[in-house]
């Protein structure tokens, strides 16, 4: 059962995510797609909080804040 779940995880979710990423490049600028991909850990933390009820540690929140700050800085710098 564990091997089947690992195959599912690797084949469906990993390949599916990368396929969506590559297809997004057809419609959006590469910079925007990469910023969205960079924010994936932040989305994961938020979803774990809301869906699973996991409370993130202070280090996790600080890391998410750094990722958000870098993304906002990059976006604002490029828009000038």
mmCIF file of the N, C-alpha and C atoms, coordinates in Angstrom:
data_MODEL
# 
_entry.id   MODEL 
# 
loop_
_atom_site.group_PDB 
_atom_site.id 
_atom_site.type_symbol 
_atom_site.label_atom_id 
_atom_site.label_alt_id 
_atom_site.label_comp_id 
_atom_site.label_asym_id 
_atom_site.label_entity_id 
_atom_site.label_seq_id 
_atom_site.pdbx_PDB_ins_code 
_atom_site.Cartn_x 
_atom_site.Cartn_y 
_atom_site.Cartn_z 
_atom_site.occupancy 
_atom_site.B_iso_or_equiv 
_atom_site.pdbx_formal_charge 
_atom_site.auth_seq_id 
_atom_site.auth_comp_id 
_atom_site.auth_asym_id 
_atom_site.auth_atom_id 
_atom_site.pdbx_PDB_model_num 
ATOM 1   N N  . UNK A 1 1  ? 0.820  -1.202 0.000   1.00 0.00 ? 1  UNK A N  1 
ATOM 2   C CA . UNK A 1 1  ? 0.000  0.000  0.000   1.00 0.00 ? 1  UNK A CA 1 
ATOM 3   C C  . UNK A 1 1  ? 0.861  1.262  0.000   1.00 0.00 ? 1  UNK A C  1 
ATOM 4   N N  . UNK A 1 2  ? 1.968  1.228  0.781   1.00 0.00 ? 2  UNK A N  1 
ATOM 5   C CA . UNK A 1 2  ? 2.842  2.397  0.834   1.00 0.00 ? 2  UNK A CA 1 
ATOM 6   C C  . UNK A 1 2  ? 3.466  2.700  -0.523  1.00 0.00 ? 2  UNK A C  1 
ATOM 7   N N  . UNK A 1 3  ? 3.873  1.665  -1.232  1.00 0.00 ? 3  UNK A N  1 
ATOM 8   C CA . UNK A 1 3  ? 4.481  1.868  -2.554  1.00 0.00 ? 3  UNK A CA 1 
ATOM 9   C C  . UNK A 1 3  ? 3.468  2.455  -3.516  1.00 0.00 ? 3  UNK A C  1 
ATOM 10  N N  . UNK A 1 4  ? 2.234  1.991  -3.455  1.00 0.00 ? 4  UNK A N  1 
ATOM 11  C CA . UNK A 1 4  ? 1.193  2.534  -4.330  1.00 0.00 ? 4  UNK A CA 1 
ATOM 12  C C  . UNK A 1 4  ? 0.956  4.010  -4.039  1.00 0.00 ? 4  UNK A C  1 
ATOM 13  N N  . UNK A 1 5  ? 0.954  4.382  -2.774  1.00 0.00 ? 5  UNK A N  1 
ATOM 14  C CA . UNK A 1 5  ? 0.773  5.792  -2.426  1.00 0.00 ? 5  UNK A CA 1 
ATOM 15  C C  . UNK A 1 5  ? 1.958  6.645  -2.867  1.00 0.00 ? 5  UNK A C  1 
ATOM 16  N N  . UNK A 1 6  ? 3.176  6.101  -2.766  1.00 0.00 ? 6  UNK A N  1 
ATOM 17  C CA . UNK A 1 6  ? 4.351  6.834  -3.248  1.00 0.00 ? 6  UNK A CA 1 
ATOM 18  C C  . UNK A 1 6  ? 4.321  7.026  -4.758  1.00 0.00 ? 6  UNK A C  1 
ATOM 19  N N  . UNK A 1 7  ? 3.881  5.991  -5.471  1.00 0.00 ? 7  UNK A N  1 
ATOM 20  C CA . UNK A 1 7  ? 3.750  6.114  -6.933  1.00 0.00 ? 7  UNK A CA 1 
ATOM 21  C C  . UNK A 1 7  ? 2.698  7.160  -7.261  1.00 0.00 ? 7  UNK A C  1 
ATOM 22  N N  . UNK A 1 8  ? 1.584  7.147  -6.549  1.00 0.00 ? 8  UNK A N  1 
ATOM 23  C CA . UNK A 1 8  ? 0.546  8.153  -6.756  1.00 0.00 ? 8  UNK A CA 1 
ATOM 24  C C  . UNK A 1 8  ? 1.088  9.548  -6.493  1.00 0.00 ? 8  UNK A C  1 
ATOM 25  N N  . UNK A 1 9  ? 1.792  9.695  -5.398  1.00 0.00 ? 9  UNK A N  1 
ATOM 26  C CA . UNK A 1 9  ? 2.368  10.989 -5.055  1.00 0.00 ? 9  UNK A CA 1 
ATOM 27  C C  . UNK A 1 9  ? 3.341  11.467 -6.125  1.00 0.00 ? 9  UNK A C  1 
ATOM 28  N N  . UNK A 1 10 ? 4.226  10.581 -6.558  1.00 0.00 ? 10 UNK A N  1 
ATOM 29  C CA . UNK A 1 10 ? 5.229  10.975 -7.546  1.00 0.00 ? 10 UNK A CA 1 
ATOM 30  C C  . UNK A 1 10 ? 4.663  11.162 -8.934  1.00 0.00 ? 10 UNK A C  1 
ATOM 31  N N  . UNK A 1 11 ? 3.806  10.250 -9.348  1.00 0.00 ? 11 UNK A N  1 
ATOM 32  C CA . UNK A 1 11 ? 3.311  10.284 -10.727 1.00 0.00 ? 11 UNK A CA 1 
ATOM 33  C C  . UNK A 1 11 ? 2.226  11.327 -10.928 1.00 0.00 ? 11 UNK A C  1 
ATOM 34  N N  . UNK A 1 12 ? 1.305  11.400 -10.024 1.00 0.00 ? 12 UNK A N  1 
ATOM 35  C CA . UNK A 1 12 ? 0.162  12.285 -10.242 1.00 0.00 ? 12 UNK A CA 1 
ATOM 36  C C  . UNK A 1 12 ? 0.443  13.698 -9.752  1.00 0.00 ? 12 UNK A C  1 
ATOM 37  N N  . UNK A 1 13 ? 0.809  13.819 -8.491  1.00 0.00 ? 13 UNK A N  1 
ATOM 38  C CA . UNK A 1 13 ? 0.901  15.151 -7.924  1.00 0.00 ? 13 UNK A CA 1 
ATOM 39  C C  . UNK A 1 13 ? 2.153  15.905 -8.370  1.00 0.00 ? 13 UNK A C  1 
ATOM 40  N N  . UNK A 1 14 ? 3.289  15.256 -8.414  1.00 0.00 ? 14 UNK A N  1 
ATOM 41  C CA . UNK A 1 14 ? 4.507  15.941 -8.845  1.00 0.00 ? 14 UNK A CA 1 
ATOM 42  C C  . UNK A 1 14 ? 4.448  16.256 -10.330 1.00 0.00 ? 14 UNK A C  1 
ATOM 43  N N  . UNK A 1 15 ? 4.134  15.278 -11.134 1.00 0.00 ? 15 UNK A N  1 
ATOM 44  C CA . UNK A 1 15 ? 4.048  15.501 -12.583 1.00 0.00 ? 15 UNK A CA 1 
ATOM 45  C C  . UNK A 1 15 ? 2.932  16.483 -12.907 1.00 0.00 ? 15 UNK A C  1 
ATOM 46  N N  . UNK A 1 16 ? 1.818  16.364 -12.203 1.00 0.00 ? 16 UNK A N  1 
ATOM 47  C CA . UNK A 1 16 ? 0.701  17.281 -12.438 1.00 0.00 ? 16 UNK A CA 1 
ATOM 48  C C  . UNK A 1 16 ? 1.076  18.718 -12.144 1.00 0.00 ? 16 UNK A C  1 
ATOM 49  N N  . UNK A 1 17 ? 1.782  18.945 -11.042 1.00 0.00 ? 17 UNK A N  1 
ATOM 50  C CA . UNK A 1 17 ? 2.212  20.296 -10.696 1.00 0.00 ? 17 UNK A CA 1 
ATOM 51  C C  . UNK A 1 17 ? 3.169  20.890 -11.718 1.00 0.00 ? 17 UNK A C  1 
ATOM 52  N N  . UNK A 1 18 ? 4.115  20.105 -12.152 1.00 0.00 ? 18 UNK A N  1 
ATOM 53  C CA . UNK A 1 18 ? 5.056  20.600 -13.159 1.00 0.00 ? 18 UNK A CA 1 
ATOM 54  C C  . UNK A 1 18 ? 4.380  20.819 -14.509 1.00 0.00 ? 18 UNK A C  1 
ATOM 55  N N  . UNK A 1 19 ? 3.429  19.983 -14.842 1.00 0.00 ? 19 UNK A N  1 
ATOM 56  C CA . UNK A 1 19 ? 2.691  20.169 -16.093 1.00 0.00 ? 19 UNK A CA 1 
ATOM 57  C C  . UNK A 1 19 ? 1.903  21.475 -16.061 1.00 0.00 ? 19 UNK A C  1 
ATOM 58  N N  . UNK A 1 20 ? 1.245  21.745 -14.952 1.00 0.00 ? 20 UNK A N  1 
ATOM 59  C CA . UNK A 1 20 ? 0.531  23.021 -14.818 1.00 0.00 ? 20 UNK A CA 1 
ATOM 60  C C  . UNK A 1 20 ? 1.491  24.204 -14.884 1.00 0.00 ? 20 UNK A C  1 
ATOM 61  N N  . UNK A 1 21 ? 2.662  24.056 -14.273 1.00 0.00 ? 21 UNK A N  1 
ATOM 62  C CA . UNK A 1 21 ? 3.661  25.118 -14.298 1.00 0.00 ? 21 UNK A CA 1 
ATOM 63  C C  . UNK A 1 21 ? 4.104  25.423 -15.735 1.00 0.00 ? 21 UNK A C  1 
ATOM 64  N N  . UNK A 1 22 ? 4.422  24.387 -16.490 1.00 0.00 ? 22 UNK A N  1 
ATOM 65  C CA . UNK A 1 22 ? 4.874  24.573 -17.876 1.00 0.00 ? 22 UNK A CA 1 
ATOM 66  C C  . UNK A 1 22 ? 3.761  25.150 -18.743 1.00 0.00 ? 22 UNK A C  1 
ATOM 67  N N  . UNK A 1 23 ? 2.543  24.659 -18.560 1.00 0.00 ? 23 UNK A N  1 
ATOM 68  C CA . UNK A 1 23 ? 1.431  25.186 -19.352 1.00 0.00 ? 23 UNK A CA 1 
ATOM 69  C C  . UNK A 1 23 ? 1.116  26.631 -19.001 1.00 0.00 ? 23 UNK A C  1 
ATOM 70  N N  . UNK A 1 24 ? 1.356  27.040 -17.764 1.00 0.00 ? 24 UNK A N  1 
ATOM 71  C CA . UNK A 1 24 ? 1.122  28.429 -17.372 1.00 0.00 ? 24 UNK A CA 1 
ATOM 72  C C  . UNK A 1 24 ? 2.060  29.369 -18.110 1.00 0.00 ? 24 UNK A C  1 
ATOM 73  N N  . UNK A 1 25 ? 3.233  28.885 -18.490 1.00 0.00 ? 25 UNK A N  1 
ATOM 74  C CA . UNK A 1 25 ? 4.185  29.727 -19.222 1.00 0.00 ? 25 UNK A CA 1 
ATOM 75  C C  . UNK A 1 25 ? 3.660  30.127 -20.600 1.00 0.00 ? 25 UNK A C  1 
ATOM 76  N N  . UNK A 1 26 ? 2.704  29.393 -21.123 1.00 0.00 ? 26 UNK A N  1 
ATOM 77  C CA . UNK A 1 26 ? 2.104  29.751 -22.416 1.00 0.00 ? 26 UNK A CA 1 
ATOM 78  C C  . UNK A 1 26 ? 1.246  31.006 -22.310 1.00 0.00 ? 26 UNK A C  1 
ATOM 79  N N  . UNK A 1 27 ? 0.698  31.264 -21.132 1.00 0.00 ? 27 UNK A N  1 
ATOM 80  C CA . UNK A 1 27 ? -0.276 32.333 -20.973 1.00 0.00 ? 27 UNK A CA 1 
ATOM 81  C C  . UNK A 1 27 ? 0.198  33.492 -20.108 1.00 0.00 ? 27 UNK A C  1 
ATOM 82  N N  . UNK A 1 28 ? 1.202  33.272 -19.289 1.00 0.00 ? 28 UNK A N  1 
ATOM 83  C CA . UNK A 1 28 ? 1.688  34.308 -18.382 1.00 0.00 ? 28 UNK A CA 1 
ATOM 84  C C  . UNK A 1 28 ? 3.179  34.530 -18.584 1.00 0.00 ? 28 UNK A C  1 
ATOM 85  N N  . UNK A 1 29 ? 3.660  35.664 -18.107 1.00 0.00 ? 29 UNK A N  1 
ATOM 86  C CA . UNK A 1 29 ? 5.095  35.935 -18.167 1.00 0.00 ? 29 UNK A CA 1 
ATOM 87  C C  . UNK A 1 29 ? 5.830  34.999 -17.217 1.00 0.00 ? 29 UNK A C  1 
ATOM 88  N N  . UNK A 1 30 ? 7.051  34.670 -17.568 1.00 0.00 ? 30 UNK A N  1 
ATOM 89  C CA . UNK A 1 30 ? 7.851  33.748 -16.763 1.00 0.00 ? 30 UNK A CA 1 
ATOM 90  C C  . UNK A 1 30 ? 8.079  34.295 -15.354 1.00 0.00 ? 30 UNK A C  1 
ATOM 91  N N  . UNK A 1 31 ? 8.240  35.609 -15.230 1.00 0.00 ? 31 UNK A N  1 
ATOM 92  C CA . UNK A 1 31 ? 8.457  36.199 -13.910 1.00 0.00 ? 31 UNK A CA 1 
ATOM 93  C C  . UNK A 1 31 ? 7.250  35.956 -13.010 1.00 0.00 ? 31 UNK A C  1 
ATOM 94  N N  . UNK A 1 32 ? 6.054  36.152 -13.541 1.00 0.00 ? 32 UNK A N  1 
ATOM 95  C CA . UNK A 1 32 ? 4.846  35.964 -12.739 1.00 0.00 ? 32 UNK A CA 1 
ATOM 96  C C  . UNK A 1 32 ? 4.669  34.506 -12.330 1.00 0.00 ? 32 UNK A C  1 
ATOM 97  N N  . UNK A 1 33 ? 4.930  33.606 -13.265 1.00 0.00 ? 33 UNK A N  1 
ATOM 98  C CA . UNK A 1 33 ? 4.795  32.180 -12.970 1.00 0.00 ? 33 UNK A CA 1 
ATOM 99  C C  . UNK A 1 33 ? 5.805  31.759 -11.911 1.00 0.00 ? 33 UNK A C  1 
ATOM 100 N N  . UNK A 1 34 ? 7.025  32.267 -11.996 1.00 0.00 ? 34 UNK A N  1 
ATOM 101 C CA . UNK A 1 34 ? 8.037  31.883 -11.010 1.00 0.00 ? 34 UNK A CA 1 
ATOM 102 C C  . UNK A 1 34 ? 7.729  32.456 -9.636  1.00 0.00 ? 34 UNK A C  1 
ATOM 103 N N  . UNK A 1 35 ? 7.145  33.651 -9.570  1.00 0.00 ? 35 UNK A N  1 
ATOM 104 C CA . UNK A 1 35 ? 6.763  34.215 -8.272  1.00 0.00 ? 35 UNK A CA 1 
ATOM 105 C C  . UNK A 1 35 ? 5.656  33.370 -7.649  1.00 0.00 ? 35 UNK A C  1 
ATOM 106 N N  . UNK A 1 36 ? 4.692  32.948 -8.454  1.00 0.00 ? 36 UNK A N  1 
ATOM 107 C CA . UNK A 1 36 ? 3.615  32.094 -7.947  1.00 0.00 ? 36 UNK A CA 1 
ATOM 108 C C  . UNK A 1 36 ? 4.185  30.769 -7.457  1.00 0.00 ? 36 UNK A C  1 
ATOM 109 N N  . UNK A 1 37 ? 5.135  30.200 -8.184  1.00 0.00 ? 37 UNK A N  1 
ATOM 110 C CA . UNK A 1 37 ? 5.748  28.937 -7.771  1.00 0.00 ? 37 UNK A CA 1 
ATOM 111 C C  . UNK A 1 37 ? 6.562  29.112 -6.484  1.00 0.00 ? 37 UNK A C  1 
ATOM 112 N N  . UNK A 1 38 ? 7.189  30.271 -6.337  1.00 0.00 ? 38 UNK A N  1 
ATOM 113 C CA . UNK A 1 38 ? 7.972  30.540 -5.136  1.00 0.00 ? 38 UNK A CA 1 
ATOM 114 C C  . UNK A 1 38 ? 7.075  30.641 -3.901  1.00 0.00 ? 38 UNK A C  1 
ATOM 115 N N  . UNK A 1 39 ? 5.843  31.058 -4.091  1.00 0.00 ? 39 UNK A N  1 
ATOM 116 C CA . UNK A 1 39 ? 4.914  31.208 -2.970  1.00 0.00 ? 39 UNK A CA 1 
ATOM 117 C C  . UNK A 1 39 ? 4.275  29.892 -2.541  1.00 0.00 ? 39 UNK A C  1 
ATOM 118 N N  . UNK A 1 40 ? 4.615  28.798 -3.194  1.00 0.00 ? 40 UNK A N  1 
ATOM 119 C CA . UNK A 1 40 ? 4.025  27.501 -2.862  1.00 0.00 ? 40 UNK A CA 1 
ATOM 120 C C  . UNK A 1 40 ? 4.194  27.117 -1.385  1.00 0.00 ? 40 UNK A C  1 
ATOM 121 N N  . UNK A 1 41 ? 5.363  27.312 -0.759  1.00 0.00 ? 41 UNK A N  1 
ATOM 122 C CA . UNK A 1 41 ? 5.464  26.976 0.666   1.00 0.00 ? 41 UNK A CA 1 
ATOM 123 C C  . UNK A 1 41 ? 4.512  27.793 1.535   1.00 0.00 ? 41 UNK A C  1 
ATOM 124 N N  . UNK A 1 42 ? 4.284  29.048 1.161   1.00 0.00 ? 42 UNK A N  1 
ATOM 125 C CA . UNK A 1 42 ? 3.371  29.891 1.931   1.00 0.00 ? 42 UNK A CA 1 
ATOM 126 C C  . UNK A 1 42 ? 1.943  29.358 1.807   1.00 0.00 ? 42 UNK A C  1 
ATOM 127 N N  . UNK A 1 43 ? 1.545  28.972 0.591   1.00 0.00 ? 43 UNK A N  1 
ATOM 128 C CA . UNK A 1 43 ? 0.218  28.374 0.392   1.00 0.00 ? 43 UNK A CA 1 
ATOM 129 C C  . UNK A 1 43 ? 0.087  27.091 1.211   1.00 0.00 ? 43 UNK A C  1 
ATOM 130 N N  . UNK A 1 44 ? 1.145  26.307 1.228   1.00 0.00 ? 44 UNK A N  1 
ATOM 131 C CA . UNK A 1 44 ? 1.105  25.041 1.966   1.00 0.00 ? 44 UNK A CA 1 
ATOM 132 C C  . UNK A 1 44 ? 0.931  25.270 3.466   1.00 0.00 ? 44 UNK A C  1 
ATOM 133 N N  . UNK A 1 45 ? 1.615  26.254 4.002   1.00 0.00 ? 45 UNK A N  1 
ATOM 134 C CA . UNK A 1 45 ? 1.479  26.577 5.419   1.00 0.00 ? 45 UNK A CA 1 
ATOM 135 C C  . UNK A 1 45 ? 0.050  27.017 5.721   1.00 0.00 ? 45 UNK A C  1 
ATOM 136 N N  . UNK A 1 46 ? -0.496 27.884 4.870   1.00 0.00 ? 46 UNK A N  1 
ATOM 137 C CA . UNK A 1 46 ? -1.857 28.374 5.092   1.00 0.00 ? 46 UNK A CA 1 
ATOM 138 C C  . UNK A 1 46 ? -2.875 27.241 4.993   1.00 0.00 ? 46 UNK A C  1 
ATOM 139 N N  . UNK A 1 47 ? -2.716 26.372 3.996   1.00 0.00 ? 47 UNK A N  1 
ATOM 140 C CA . UNK A 1 47 ? -3.652 25.254 3.849   1.00 0.00 ? 47 UNK A CA 1 
ATOM 141 C C  . UNK A 1 47 ? -3.547 24.278 5.013   1.00 0.00 ? 47 UNK A C  1 
ATOM 142 N N  . UNK A 1 48 ? -2.336 24.025 5.494   1.00 0.00 ? 48 UNK A N  1 
ATOM 143 C CA . UNK A 1 48 ? -2.175 23.140 6.651   1.00 0.00 ? 48 UNK A CA 1 
ATOM 144 C C  . UNK A 1 48 ? -2.853 23.738 7.877   1.00 0.00 ? 48 UNK A C  1 
ATOM 145 N N  . UNK A 1 49 ? -2.816 25.051 7.999   1.00 0.00 ? 49 UNK A N  1 
ATOM 146 C CA . UNK A 1 49 ? -3.470 25.701 9.125   1.00 0.00 ? 49 UNK A CA 1 
ATOM 147 C C  . UNK A 1 49 ? -4.991 25.595 9.021   1.00 0.00 ? 49 UNK A C  1 
ATOM 148 N N  . UNK A 1 50 ? -5.524 25.927 7.851   1.00 0.00 ? 50 UNK A N  1 
ATOM 149 C CA . UNK A 1 50 ? -6.982 25.960 7.699   1.00 0.00 ? 50 UNK A CA 1 
ATOM 150 C C  . UNK A 1 50 ? -7.611 24.573 7.559   1.00 0.00 ? 50 UNK A C  1 
ATOM 151 N N  . UNK A 1 51 ? -6.952 23.681 6.844   1.00 0.00 ? 51 UNK A N  1 
ATOM 152 C CA . UNK A 1 51 ? -7.554 22.362 6.596   1.00 0.00 ? 51 UNK A CA 1 
ATOM 153 C C  . UNK A 1 51 ? -7.224 21.372 7.707   1.00 0.00 ? 51 UNK A C  1 
ATOM 154 N N  . UNK A 1 52 ? -5.952 21.325 8.112   1.00 0.00 ? 52 UNK A N  1 
ATOM 155 C CA . UNK A 1 52 ? -5.519 20.329 9.085   1.00 0.00 ? 52 UNK A CA 1 
ATOM 156 C C  . UNK A 1 52 ? -5.497 20.844 10.517  1.00 0.00 ? 52 UNK A C  1 
ATOM 157 N N  . UNK A 1 53 ? -5.599 22.158 10.678  1.00 0.00 ? 53 UNK A N  1 
ATOM 158 C CA . UNK A 1 53 ? -5.569 22.725 12.015  1.00 0.00 ? 53 UNK A CA 1 
ATOM 159 C C  . UNK A 1 53 ? -4.182 22.755 12.631  1.00 0.00 ? 53 UNK A C  1 
ATOM 160 N N  . UNK A 1 54 ? -3.134 22.643 11.825  1.00 0.00 ? 54 UNK A N  1 
ATOM 161 C CA . UNK A 1 54 ? -1.760 22.684 12.339  1.00 0.00 ? 54 UNK A CA 1 
ATOM 162 C C  . UNK A 1 54 ? -1.358 24.130 12.606  1.00 0.00 ? 54 UNK A C  1 
ATOM 163 N N  . UNK A 1 55 ? -0.812 24.360 13.758  1.00 0.00 ? 55 UNK A N  1 
ATOM 164 C CA . UNK A 1 55 ? -0.341 25.691 14.119  1.00 0.00 ? 55 UNK A CA 1 
ATOM 165 C C  . UNK A 1 55 ? 1.136  25.782 13.744  1.00 0.00 ? 55 UNK A C  1 
ATOM 166 N N  . UNK A 1 56 ? 1.500  26.706 12.849  1.00 0.00 ? 56 UNK A N  1 
ATOM 167 C CA . UNK A 1 56 ? 2.914  26.810 12.459  1.00 0.00 ? 56 UNK A CA 1 
ATOM 168 C C  . UNK A 1 56 ? 3.754  27.413 13.581  1.00 0.00 ? 56 UNK A C  1 
ATOM 169 N N  . UNK A 1 57 ? 5.005  26.976 13.643  1.00 0.00 ? 57 UNK A N  1 
ATOM 170 C CA . UNK A 1 57 ? 5.940  27.533 14.623  1.00 0.00 ? 57 UNK A CA 1 
ATOM 171 C C  . UNK A 1 57 ? 6.348  28.936 14.196  1.00 0.00 ? 57 UNK A C  1 
ATOM 172 N N  . UNK A 1 58 ? 6.950  29.640 15.109  1.00 0.00 ? 58 UNK A N  1 
ATOM 173 C CA . UNK A 1 58 ? 7.391  31.005 14.829  1.00 0.00 ? 58 UNK A CA 1 
ATOM 174 C C  . UNK A 1 58 ? 8.418  31.035 13.695  1.00 0.00 ? 58 UNK A C  1 
ATOM 175 N N  . UNK A 1 59 ? 9.311  30.043 13.666  1.00 0.00 ? 59 UNK A N  1 
ATOM 176 C CA . UNK A 1 59 ? 10.309 29.972 12.577  1.00 0.00 ? 59 UNK A CA 1 
ATOM 177 C C  . UNK A 1 59 ? 9.628  29.800 11.228  1.00 0.00 ? 59 UNK A C  1 
ATOM 178 N N  . UNK A 1 60 ? 8.571  29.008 11.187  1.00 0.00 ? 60 UNK A N  1 
ATOM 179 C CA . UNK A 1 60 ? 7.849  28.781 9.942   1.00 0.00 ? 60 UNK A CA 1 
ATOM 180 C C  . UNK A 1 60 ? 7.174  30.064 9.469   1.00 0.00 ? 60 UNK A C  1 
ATOM 181 N N  . UNK A 1 61 ? 6.573  30.776 10.397  1.00 0.00 ? 61 UNK A N  1 
ATOM 182 C CA . UNK A 1 61 ? 5.930  32.049 10.051  1.00 0.00 ? 61 UNK A CA 1 
ATOM 183 C C  . UNK A 1 61 ? 6.972  33.053 9.577   1.00 0.00 ? 61 UNK A C  1 
ATOM 184 N N  . UNK A 1 62 ? 8.124  33.086 10.229  1.00 0.00 ? 62 UNK A N  1 
ATOM 185 C CA . UNK A 1 62 ? 9.197  34.004 9.822   1.00 0.00 ? 62 UNK A CA 1 
ATOM 186 C C  . UNK A 1 62 ? 9.692  33.663 8.420   1.00 0.00 ? 62 UNK A C  1 
ATOM 187 N N  . UNK A 1 63 ? 9.833  32.387 8.117   1.00 0.00 ? 63 UNK A N  1 
ATOM 188 C CA . UNK A 1 63 ? 10.252 31.987 6.774   1.00 0.00 ? 63 UNK A CA 1 
ATOM 189 C C  . UNK A 1 63 ? 9.231  32.377 5.729   1.00 0.00 ? 63 UNK A C  1 
ATOM 190 N N  . UNK A 1 64 ? 7.963  32.175 6.040   1.00 0.00 ? 64 UNK A N  1 
ATOM 191 C CA . UNK A 1 64 ? 6.904  32.581 5.118   1.00 0.00 ? 64 UNK A CA 1 
ATOM 192 C C  . UNK A 1 64 ? 6.891  34.083 4.896   1.00 0.00 ? 64 UNK A C  1 
ATOM 193 N N  . UNK A 1 65 ? 7.131  34.832 5.973   1.00 0.00 ? 65 UNK A N  1 
ATOM 194 C CA . UNK A 1 65 ? 7.181  36.296 5.849   1.00 0.00 ? 65 UNK A CA 1 
ATOM 195 C C  . UNK A 1 65 ? 8.351  36.730 4.965   1.00 0.00 ? 65 UNK A C  1 
ATOM 196 N N  . UNK A 1 66 ? 9.492  36.052 5.087   1.00 0.00 ? 66 UNK A N  1 
ATOM 197 C CA . UNK A 1 66 ? 10.636 36.372 4.220   1.00 0.00 ? 66 UNK A CA 1 
ATOM 198 C C  . UNK A 1 66 ? 10.321 36.093 2.753   1.00 0.00 ? 66 UNK A C  1 
ATOM 199 N N  . UNK A 1 67 ? 9.661  34.976 2.493   1.00 0.00 ? 67 UNK A N  1 
ATOM 200 C CA . UNK A 1 67 ? 9.285  34.643 1.118   1.00 0.00 ? 67 UNK A CA 1 
ATOM 201 C C  . UNK A 1 67 ? 8.322  35.683 0.563   1.00 0.00 ? 67 UNK A C  1 
ATOM 202 N N  . UNK A 1 68 ? 7.315  36.047 1.355   1.00 0.00 ? 68 UNK A N  1 
ATOM 203 C CA . UNK A 1 68 ? 6.359  37.066 0.912   1.00 0.00 ? 68 UNK A CA 1 
ATOM 204 C C  . UNK A 1 68 ? 7.036  38.412 0.682   1.00 0.00 ? 68 UNK A C  1 
ATOM 205 N N  . UNK A 1 69 ? 7.932  38.803 1.580   1.00 0.00 ? 69 UNK A N  1 
ATOM 206 C CA . UNK A 1 69 ? 8.629  40.082 1.441   1.00 0.00 ? 69 UNK A CA 1 
ATOM 207 C C  . UNK A 1 69 ? 9.485  40.102 0.174   1.00 0.00 ? 69 UNK A C  1 
ATOM 208 N N  . UNK A 1 70 ? 10.184 39.015 -0.094  1.00 0.00 ? 70 UNK A N  1 
ATOM 209 C CA . UNK A 1 70 ? 11.007 38.961 -1.308  1.00 0.00 ? 70 UNK A CA 1 
ATOM 210 C C  . UNK A 1 70 ? 10.146 39.008 -2.562  1.00 0.00 ? 70 UNK A C  1 
ATOM 211 N N  . UNK A 1 71 ? 9.009  38.343 -2.541  1.00 0.00 ? 71 UNK A N  1 
ATOM 212 C CA . UNK A 1 71 ? 8.111  38.356 -3.696  1.00 0.00 ? 71 UNK A CA 1 
ATOM 213 C C  . UNK A 1 71 ? 7.530  39.740 -3.934  1.00 0.00 ? 71 UNK A C  1 
ATOM 214 N N  . UNK A 1 72 ? 7.113  40.394 -2.858  1.00 0.00 ? 72 UNK A N  1 
ATOM 215 C CA . UNK A 1 72 ? 6.555  41.749 -2.996  1.00 0.00 ? 72 UNK A CA 1 
ATOM 216 C C  . UNK A 1 72 ? 7.630  42.711 -3.474  1.00 0.00 ? 72 UNK A C  1 
ATOM 217 N N  . UNK A 1 73 ? 8.823  42.610 -2.912  1.00 0.00 ? 73 UNK A N  1 
ATOM 218 C CA . UNK A 1 73 ? 9.926  43.489 -3.329  1.00 0.00 ? 73 UNK A CA 1 
ATOM 219 C C  . UNK A 1 73 ? 10.241 43.313 -4.808  1.00 0.00 ? 73 UNK A C  1 
ATOM 220 N N  . UNK A 1 74 ? 10.329 42.067 -5.242  1.00 0.00 ? 74 UNK A N  1 
ATOM 221 C CA . UNK A 1 74 ? 10.636 41.800 -6.652  1.00 0.00 ? 74 UNK A CA 1 
ATOM 222 C C  . UNK A 1 74 ? 9.547  42.332 -7.557  1.00 0.00 ? 74 UNK A C  1 
ATOM 223 N N  . UNK A 1 75 ? 8.309  42.133 -7.181  1.00 0.00 ? 75 UNK A N  1 
ATOM 224 C CA . UNK A 1 75 ? 7.189  42.604 -7.997  1.00 0.00 ? 75 UNK A CA 1 
ATOM 225 C C  . UNK A 1 75 ? 7.176  44.121 -8.085  1.00 0.00 ? 75 UNK A C  1 
ATOM 226 N N  . UNK A 1 76 ? 7.362  44.796 -6.959  1.00 0.00 ? 76 UNK A N  1 
ATOM 227 C CA . UNK A 1 76 ? 7.343  46.252 -6.968  1.00 0.00 ? 76 UNK A CA 1 
ATOM 228 C C  . UNK A 1 76 ? 8.542  46.828 -7.700  1.00 0.00 ? 76 UNK A C  1 
ATOM 229 N N  . UNK A 1 77 ? 9.694  46.190 -7.573  1.00 0.00 ? 77 UNK A N  1 
ATOM 230 C CA . UNK A 1 77 ? 10.896 46.690 -8.248  1.00 0.00 ? 77 UNK A CA 1 
ATOM 231 C C  . UNK A 1 77 ? 10.765 46.579 -9.754  1.00 0.00 ? 77 UNK A C  1 
ATOM 232 N N  . UNK A 1 78 ? 10.163 45.482 -10.238 1.00 0.00 ? 78 UNK A N  1 
ATOM 233 C CA . UNK A 1 78 ? 10.004 45.271 -11.681 1.00 0.00 ? 78 UNK A CA 1 
ATOM 234 C C  . UNK A 1 78 ? 8.916  46.171 -12.265 1.00 0.00 ? 78 UNK A C  1 
ATOM 235 N N  . UNK A 1 79 ? 7.940  46.592 -11.443 1.00 0.00 ? 79 UNK A N  1 
ATOM 236 C CA . UNK A 1 79 ? 6.842  47.391 -11.977 1.00 0.00 ? 79 UNK A CA 1 
ATOM 237 C C  . UNK A 1 79 ? 7.219  48.860 -12.147 1.00 0.00 ? 79 UNK A C  1 
ATOM 238 N N  . UNK A 1 80 ? 8.338  49.278 -11.583 1.00 0.00 ? 80 UNK A N  1 
ATOM 239 C CA . UNK A 1 80 ? 8.765  50.690 -11.709 1.00 0.00 ? 80 UNK A CA 1 
ATOM 240 C C  . UNK A 1 80 ? 9.342  50.954 -13.024 1.00 0.00 ? 80 UNK A C  1 
# 
